[in-house]
Amino acid sequence: MADQATLTDEQAMQVADPVLVVDLDGTLIASDMLHETFWSSLAQDWRTIFTAPAALVRGRAALKASLQRTAKVDANALPYNQAVVDYIRSWRDAGRRTALVTASNQRIADQIADHLGLFDEVHGSNGDVNLKGDKKAQFLEQQYGDHSYTYLGDSRADLKIWAKAKKAVTVNAPQSVRRGVDKLDCEAEHLTTNGVSPNSYLKALRPHQWLKNILVFLPMIAAHSFATGVLVHSLLAFISFCLIASSVYVVNDLLDLKADRAHPRKRNRPFASGSIPVSHGIWMAIGLLFGGYLVAAFTGWAFFAVMLVYFSITTAYSISLKRKLIVDVCTLAGLYTLRIIAGAVATQIVLSVWLLAFSIFLFFSLAAVKRQAELVDSAARGKLGATGRGYQVDDLPLMTQMAIAAGYLAVLVLALYLNSPSVVELYAQPIVLWGICPILLYWISRIIMITHRGHMHDDPIVFAARDRTSQLCFVFVAVLAFGGTVL
């Protein structure tokens, strides 16, 4: 390094009191803006899945520039690393300069810097230069001089930058990166502010939602067919549904990052909160999907085809249909019913038209309850509509009426079924089954009333699984169904 006496006054001040240079992805925020903007763009326009690879042909800088034009990222809600923010604030409070230098696009970097108000300079990638690794190291040397800055980073790509820094500060870096930094000829500091918990990955799979997949056993139960082969195929169908559904939940969470972060409870989901890197999401989704279809192939090719239909519909729902008025509710009702169809296909049991009609009305009612709950929550928070949905708070009375009407129609279908000749063939005492109708009327009415009062904080099926009164209702229904069979 040149002797300080030969430097300009400004350079001498930098050497004595170096600028703090902060990386963005994985350092300032517990996420990666390339992945954030990709999923945000895809949520806005499904054609992103084709335009992104085309932009990548021109380089990562061009890809980032392309994605930022369609992405809608809320800088206020990003998962900031509070320890890093405090570090920057302390540095700045001491009267020293700070700079945000990132491989993320300049426009995104400016938005984040404007929100935090902690940086004197902001430098990001443009459409031609990807400011990472060697490029960033060269830029910093030209901008501040050799060994004239402190650099906060997190990845192996930052080793080339730390090699030219006066001080290296790692943030949640892997042990291999820390060892590499310790070998460099500069002062080193290691910050550990969080850790990725296995529980976060399990939570991202939403195992509580697997309760819905029990519907694949319904054809077996309704037909009173309990042979070993039927039971095994039903179980395989259940496992396949759980894996593929979890894959869809992961993708849905990635597409809903912005909406989830604006929600008082959903903002704690693993991807929205930053407890799992967004970059891990695509690999989780692919792995789960592959496992689910592998199980489906063992179950049978007809079932495999049904699962292709299920995945196609759920993907369309995540990308677009969930924002379409009424279409979203019909799609959810159809997906519930598709589970029953899949169970029948897996076991080669012929489905009753009565069962299909009952499920369509019942699950339309529950899907409407789900939207009703979101609108009640939005009204309580003073918002005009449900975030990321096609509804306004003023639609709440109509949505409630839809839930009531569809639920009562499901009970009517059940009553008509109990008076049909096919019931006599399956049940010894069909009269006992009539007790199920008033129980369902009570349960549906109570669920809608609870939602109306703002106490429905979960999916209605998940709520019912946890609710003691609902559990008792299900027990009474099971007892009546069993009694009608054996008495």
C-alpha positions in Angstrom: 0.0 0.0 0.0 1.2 3.5 -0.7 2.5 5.6 2.1 -0.3 7.7 3.6 1.7 11.0 3.1 1.5 10.5 -0.7 -2.3 10.2 -0.7 -4.8 13.0 -1.2 -6.6 14.3 1.9 -9.8 12.4 0.9 -7.9 9.1 0.4 -6.0 9.5 3.6 -9.3 10.0 5.5 -10.6 6.8 3.9 -7.6 4.8 5.0 -7.8 6.0 8.5 -11.6 5.7 8.7 -12.7 3.3 5.9 -16.2 3.3 4.4 -18.5 0.5 5.5 -19.6 -1.4 2.4 -22.6 -3.7 2.8 -23.8 -6.5 0.6 -27.5 -6.9 0.2 -28.5 -10.6 -0.5 -28.0 -12.8 2.5 -26.4 -10.0 4.4 -28.6 -7.0 4.9 -31.7 -9.1 4.1 -32.3 -12.8 4.8 -33.2 -13.4 1.2 -32.0 -13.0 -2.4 -33.5 -10.3 -4.6 -32.9 -12.3 -7.8 -35.2 -15.0 -6.5 -37.6 -12.5 -4.9 -38.1 -10.6 -8.2 -38.5 -13.8 -10.2 -41.3 -15.1 -8.0 -42.9 -11.7 -7.8 -42.8 -11.3 -11.6 -44.2 -14.8 -12.0 -47.0 -13.9 -9.7 -47.8 -10.9 -11.9 -47.4 -12.6 -15.2 -47.1 -16.3 -15.9 -45.1 -15.6 -19.1 -42.2 -14.8 -16.8 -41.4 -18.5 -16.9 -40.5 -18.1 -20.6 -39.2 -14.5 -20.6 -36.7 -15.0 -17.8 -34.6 -17.7 -19.5 -34.6 -15.6 -22.7 -33.2 -12.7 -20.6 -30.7 -14.9 -18.9 -29.1 -15.7 -22.3 -27.8 -12.1 -22.3 -26.4 -12.6 -18.8 -27.5 -12.4 -15.1 -27.4 -8.6 -15.2 -29.9 -8.5 -18.1 -32.1 -11.1 -16.2 -32.2 -8.9 -13.1 -33.0 -5.8 -15.1 -35.8 -7.7 -16.9 -37.3 -9.1 -13.7 -37.3 -5.8 -11.8 -39.5 -4.2 -14.5 -42.4 -6.5 -13.7 -41.7 -7.4 -10.0 -43.6 -5.7 -7.2 -41.3 -5.8 -4.2 -42.2 -4.0 -1.0 -39.0 -2.7 0.5 -40.8 -2.0 3.8 -41.7 -5.7 4.3 -38.4 -7.5 3.4 -36.9 -9.7 6.0 -34.1 -7.4 7.2 -31.2 -8.7 9.3 -31.7 -6.5 12.4 -28.2 -7.2 13.7 -26.7 -5.9 10.4 -29.0 -2.9 10.4 -27.8 -2.1 14.0 -24.2 -2.5 12.9 -24.7 0.0 10.0 -26.5 2.4 12.2 -23.8 2.4 14.8 -21.2 3.0 12.1 -23.2 5.9 10.7 -23.9 7.4 14.1 -20.1 7.6 14.6 -20.0 10.0 11.7 -18.5 7.5 9.2 -19.7 6.8 5.7 -21.7 3.8 4.5 -22.4 2.3 1.1 -24.8 -0.4 -0.2 -23.0 -2.3 -3.0 -24.9 -5.2 -4.4 -25.3 -7.5 -7.3 -29.0 -6.8 -7.2 -30.4 -4.4 -9.7 -29.8 -0.7 -9.1 -33.5 0.1 -8.9 -34.1 -2.5 -6.2 -31.1 -1.3 -4.3 -32.3 2.3 -4.4 -35.7 1.3 -3.1 -34.2 -0.5 -0.1 -31.7 2.3 0.6 -34.5 4.9 0.5 -36.5 2.8 3.0 -33.6 2.4 5.5 -32.1 5.8 5.1 -28.7 4.5 6.3 -26.5 4.7 3.2 -24.5 7.6 1.7 -24.0 5.7 -1.5 -25.9 3.0 -3.4 -24.4 0.9 -6.2 -26.1 -2.0 -7.9 -26.0 -4.0 -11.1 -27.2 -2.4 -14.3 -28.4 -4.2 -17.4 -24.9 -4.9 -18.5 -22.7 -5.4 -15.5 -23.4 -7.9 -12.7 -21.7 -6.4 -9.6 -20.6 -9.6 -8.0 -17.3 -11.4 -7.2 -14.4 -10.0 -9.4 -16.6 -7.3 -10.8 -17.5 -6.0 -7.3 -13.9 -6.3 -6.1 -12.6 -4.2 -9.0 -15.4 -1.7 -8.5 -14.6 -1.2 -4.8 -10.9 -0.9 -5.4 -11.5 1.8 -8.0 -14.1 3.5 -5.8 -12.4 3.5 -2.4 -8.9 2.2 -3.0 -7.0 -1.0 -2.0 -7.6 -2.0 1.7 -9.6 1.1 2.3 -13.0 -0.3 3.2 -14.8 -2.6 5.6 -16.9 -5.1 3.8 -20.0 -7.0 5.2 -20.8 -10.1 3.2 -21.9 -13.7 3.5 -20.9 -15.9 0.6 -17.8 -17.6 -1.0 -18.1 -15.1 -3.8 -17.2 -12.4 -1.3 -13.8 -13.9 -0.6 -12.3 -12.0 -3.5 -13.7 -8.8 -2.1 -12.5 -9.4 1.5 -9.0 -10.1 0.1 -8.8 -6.4 -0.9 -10.6 -5.0 2.2 -9.2 -3.4 5.4 -11.6 -5.4 7.5 -13.8 -8.4 6.7 -17.1 -8.9 8.4 -19.0 -12.2 7.7 -22.7 -12.5 8.3 -24.1 -16.0 8.9 -21.4 -17.4 6.7 -20.7 -21.1 6.4 -17.7 -22.4 8.3 -15.7 -23.0 5.1 -16.1 -19.3 4.2 -15.1 -18.2 7.7 -11.9 -20.3 7.5 -11.2 -18.7 4.2 -11.6 -15.2 5.6 -9.4 -16.0 8.6 -6.5 -16.9 6.2 -6.7 -13.5 4.6 -4.3 -10.6 5.5 -7.0 -8.4 7.1 -8.9 -8.0 10.3 -11.9 -10.3 10.5 -15.1 -10.3 12.4 -17.8 -13.0 12.3 -21.5 -12.2 13.0 -24.0 -15.0 13.6 -27.5 -13.6 13.8 -29.7 -16.6 12.9 -29.8 -20.2 12.0 -32.1 -22.2 9.7 -34.1 -24.6 11.8 -35.3 -28.0 10.5 -38.7 -27.1 12.0 -38.9 -24.2 9.5 -38.6 -26.6 6.6 -41.3 -28.8 8.1 -43.5 -25.8 8.7 -43.1 -24.9 5.0 -44.6 -28.3 4.0 -47.8 -27.3 6.0 -48.3 -30.8 7.4 -51.5 -29.7 9.1 -53.0 -29.3 5.6 -52.5 -33.0 5.0 -55.7 -33.6 6.8 -57.5 -32.7 3.6 -55.9 -35.6 1.9 -57.8 -38.0 4.1 -60.6 -37.6 1.5 -58.8 -40.2 -0.6 -60.1 -42.8 1.8 -63.7 -41.7 1.5 -64.5 -43.9 -1.6 -63.2 -46.9 0.3 -65.3 -46.1 3.4 -68.4 -45.2 1.4 -68.3 -48.5 -0.5 -67.5 -50.5 2.6 -64.5 -52.0 0.8 -61.7 -52.7 3.2 -59.6 -55.4 1.4 -55.9 -55.2 2.0 -55.2 -54.1 -1.6 -57.8 -51.3 -1.5 -56.3 -50.1 1.8 -52.7 -50.1 0.5 -53.7 -48.2 -2.7 -55.6 -45.7 -0.6 -52.6 -45.2 1.6 -50.2 -44.7 -1.4 -52.7 -42.2 -2.8 -52.6 -40.3 0.5 -48.8 -40.2 0.6 -48.6 -39.0 -3.0 -51.2 -36.3 -2.3 -49.3 -35.1 0.7 -46.0 -34.8 -1.2 -47.4 -33.1 -4.2 -49.6 -30.8 -2.2 -46.7 -29.7 -0.1 -44.8 -29.0 -3.3 -47.7 -26.8 -4.3 -47.8 -25.1 -0.9 -44.1 -24.2 -1.3 -44.6 -22.7 -4.7 -47.7 -20.9 -3.5 -45.7 -19.3 -0.6 -43.1 -18.1 -3.0 -45.6 -16.5 -5.2 -47.4 -15.0 -2.3 -44.3 -13.4 -0.6 -45.6 -9.8 -0.9 -49.2 -10.6 0.2 -48.0 -12.8 3.1 -45.7 -10.1 4.4 -48.6 -7.7 4.5 -50.7 -10.2 6.6 -50.4 -10.1 10.4 -50.1 -13.9 10.7 -48.9 -15.2 7.3 -45.9 -12.9 7.5 -44.4 -15.5 10.0 -44.4 -18.2 7.3 -40.9 -19.5 6.7 -40.2 -17.9 3.3 -42.0 -14.6 4.1 -40.1 -14.2 7.4 -36.7 -15.2 5.9 -36.3 -18.2 8.2 -35.8 -20.3 5.0 -33.9 -18.8 2.1 -36.2 -18.2 -0.9 -33.5 -19.8 -3.1 -34.2 -23.2 -1.3 -37.8 -23.1 -2.3 -37.5 -24.3 -5.9 -35.4 -27.3 -4.9 -37.9 -28.2 -2.1 -40.7 -28.0 -4.6 -39.0 -30.1 -7.2 -37.9 -32.8 -4.7 -41.4 -33.1 -3.2 -43.0 -33.2 -6.7 -40.7 -35.9 -7.9 -41.3 -38.0 -4.7 -45.1 -37.6 -5.0 -45.2 -38.7 -8.7 -42.9 -41.6 -7.9 -45.4 -42.9 -5.4 -48.2 -42.1 -7.9 -46.6 -44.3 -10.5 -46.5 -47.2 -8.1 -50.2 -46.6 -7.3 -51.2 -46.9 -11.0 -51.0 -44.9 -14.2 -54.6 -43.8 -14.1 -54.0 -42.3 -10.6 -50.7 -40.8 -12.0 -52.8 -39.0 -14.7 -55.2 -37.7 -12.0 -52.3 -36.3 -10.1 -51.1 -34.5 -13.2 -54.5 -32.9 -13.5 -54.4 -32.0 -9.8 -50.9 -30.4 -10.1 -51.9 -28.5 -13.2 -55.0 -27.0 -11.6 -53.3 -26.1 -8.3 -50.4 -24.5 -10.2 -52.9 -22.4 -12.3 -54.7 -21.6 -9.0 -51.4 -20.3 -7.4 -50.4 -18.3 -10.4 -53.7 -16.8 -11.5 -57.1 -18.4 -10.5 -56.9 -17.4 -6.8 -57.2 -13.8 -7.9 -60.4 -14.5 -10.0 -63.7 -13.6 -8.5 -65.8 -16.8 -7.7 -63.5 -18.9 -9.9 -61.2 -19.3 -7.0 -63.9 -20.7 -4.8 -65.1 -23.1 -7.5 -61.5 -24.2 -8.0 -61.0 -24.9 -4.3 -64.2 -26.9 -4.2 -63.1 -28.9 -7.3 -59.7 -29.6 -5.8 -61.3 -31.1 -2.7 -63.6 -33.2 -4.8 -60.7 -34.3 -7.0 -59.1 -35.9 -3.9 -62.2 -38.1 -3.6 -62.0 -38.9 -7.4 -58.3 -39.8 -7.0 -59.1 -42.2 -4.1 -61.7 -43.9 -6.3 -59.3 -44.1 -9.3 -56.5 -45.5 -7.1 -58.7 -48.3 -5.7 -60.8 -48.8 -8.8 -64.0 -48.1 -6.9 -67.0 -46.7 -8.8 -68.0 -43.4 -7.3 -71.6 -42.6 -6.4 -73.1 -39.5 -8.1 -74.6 -38.7 -4.6 -71.1 -38.6 -3.1 -69.8 -36.3 -5.8 -72.8 -33.9 -5.5 -72.5 -33.8 -1.7 -68.8 -33.0 -1.9 -69.1 -30.3 -4.5 -71.7 -28.4 -2.4 -70.0 -29.0 1.0 -66.6 -27.9 -0.2 -67.9 -24.9 -2.1 -69.4 -23.9 1.2 -66.0 -24.3 3.1 -64.1 -22.5 0.3 -66.6 -19.6 0.6 -66.0 -19.7 4.4 -62.3 -19.3 3.8 -62.9 -16.2 1.7 -65.4 -15.0 4.2 -62.8 -15.3 7.0 -60.3 -13.3 4.9 -62.8 -10.5 4.3 -63.8 -10.3 7.9 -60.1 -10.0 8.8 -59.6 -7.3 6.2 -62.6 -5.4 7.5 -61.2 -5.6 11.1 -57.9 -4.1 9.9 -59.6 -1.3 7.9 -58.6 -2.6 4.5 -60.9 -2.4 1.5 -60.2 -6.0 0.3 -58.4 -9.2 0.9 -54.7 -8.9 -0.2 -54.1 -10.8 -3.5 -57.7 -11.7 -4.0 -60.5 -10.5 -6.2 -62.9 -9.5 -3.4 -63.8 -6.3 -1.6 -65.0 -6.0 2.0 -68.4 -5.0 0.6 -68.7 -8.5 -0.8 -68.8 -10.0 2.7 -72.6 -10.4 3.0 -72.8 -12.2 -0.4 -69.9 -14.5 0.4 -71.6 -15.4 3.6 -74.9 -16.2 1.8 -73.0 -18.4 -0.6 -71.4 -20.3 2.2 -74.8 -20.9 3.9 -76.7 -21.8 0.8 -74.0 -24.3 -0.5 -73.7 -25.9 3.0 -77.4 -26.4 3.4 -77.6 -27.8 -0.1 -75.0 -30.4 0.8 -77.2 -31.5 3.7 -80.2 -31.7 1.3 -78.2 -33.9 -1.1 -77.3 -36.2 1.9 -81.0 -36.4 2.9 -82.1 -37.3 -0.6 -79.3 -40.0 -0.8 -80.5 -41.5 2.5 -83.9 -42.0 0.8 -82.5 -43.7 -2.2 -82.5 -47.5 -2.9 -78.7 -47.7 -2.9 -78.6 -47.0 0.8 -80.7 -50.1 1.6 -78.0 -52.2 -0.1 -75.2 -50.8 2.1 -76.8 -50.2 5.5 -78.7 -52.5 7.8 -80.6 -49.6 9.4 -80.7 -46.5 7.1 -83.0 -44.8 9.6 -80.1 -44.3 12.0 -78.2 -42.3 9.3 -80.8 -39.5 9.4 -79.2 -38.3 12.6 -76.2 -37.1 10.6 -78.3 -34.4 8.8 -79.0 -32.2 11.9 -75.4 -32.6 13.1 -74.1 -31.3 9.8 -76.7 -28.5 9.8 -75.5 -27.5 13.2 -71.8 -27.8 12.3 -72.0 -25.8 9.1 -74.1 -23.0 10.8 -71.6 -22.8 13.7 -68.6 -22.6 11.4 -70.2 -19.7 9.5 -71.1 -18.0 12.7 -67.6 -18.3 14.1 -66.2 -16.9 10.9 -68.7 -14.0 11.0 -67.5 -13.1 14.4 -63.8 -13.0 13.3 -62.6 -16.1 15.1 -61.7 -18.2 12.0 -58.0 -17.8 11.8 -57.2 -21.0 9.8 -58.5 -23.0 6.9 -61.9 -24.2 8.0 -60.9 -27.9 7.7 -57.8 -27.3 9.8 -59.9 -25.3 12.3 -62.4 -28.2 12.5 -59.6 -30.7 13.2 -58.5 -28.5 16.2 -61.9 -27.5 17.4 -63.3 -29.6 20.2 -66.9 -29.1 19.2 -66.2 -30.1 15.6 -64.3 -33.1 16.9 -67.4 -34.2 18.9 -69.6 -33.7 15.8 -67.3 -35.9 13.7 -67.4 -38.6 16.4 -71.2 -38.5 16.5 -71.3 -38.8 12.7 -68.9 -41.8 12.8 -71.0 -43.5 15.5 -74.2 -43.0 13.5 -72.6 -44.3 10.3 -71.2 -47.3 12.1 -74.5 -47.9 13.8 -76.4 -47.8 10.6 -74.1 -50.5 9.2 -74.1 -53.1 12.0 -77.4 -52.6 13.9 
